[in-house]
Amino acid sequence: MSKMDPLPLDKGLSDEALAAYADLTAALIGLPIPEDCRPGVLSNLRTLCEHAALVMSFPLDPQDEAMPGFQA
């Protein structure tokens, strides 16, 4: 099993790179992606990458602490 590099969220991904990442990730966890589901999987993965890039772009200072819990 090879080590996977994280997705380069801040640089954008080509369709080919996103598909390759989805294929490798699915293979590593033993999850088949049916061909009729593949477009939706890739679309959702692209959306998740865009949202993750937004979260990761938020600046944090060393003194910032995680909230110990969430209460609605």
N, C-alpha and C positions, 0 to 999 in steps of 0.2 A: 504494500500500500504506500503510495507516495504522499508527501506533504503537499497540501494545497495552499497556494498563496491567496490572501484575501483579495476580494474584488477591488479594483481601483475606482472607488465610488466617486472621487472628486474629478476624474478625468473623462467620465463618460465611457461607455462601452460600445463597441461595434456589435451588430446583431450576431456576427459569427462568434465573437468572444463570449457574449452572453449565453449563446446556445452551447458552446463548449463547456462553460462553467456549469450550466444546468445538467448536461450529460455526465460530466465527471462527478458532480455532487450526487446525482441520482445513483450512479454506479457504486459509489463509495458506501452509500447507505442501503443499497439493494432495493431501490424503489424504481420500478419500471414506470416510464411515462408513455402512455398510449399515444399514438400519432394524432388521434383526433383531439387530445387534450394539450398537445405540445404548444400550439399558439397561445392558449390561455395561460399556461405555465410560464412561458417566456414573457408575456405581457405583464403578468403579476410580478415576476422577478425584476423586470425593469422598473416597475413602480416602486417596489421595495427598495431597490438601489437608490432611486431618486430621493425617497423619503429618508433613507439612512444617511445619504450625503448631507441633507439638510440638518439632521440631528447632529451629525459629526462636525458640522461647520460652526456650531454654536461655541463661542469661546468660553473656556472655564479657567479660572485662576487656581493656583495650587491650594489656596485656602478654602475653595468651594468644597462643600461636603454633600454627599448623597443624603436625600431625605430618608430617615429611618423607616418610614412606612407611609402608606397613602390611606386616607380616610375620606370617603365621599360624604 
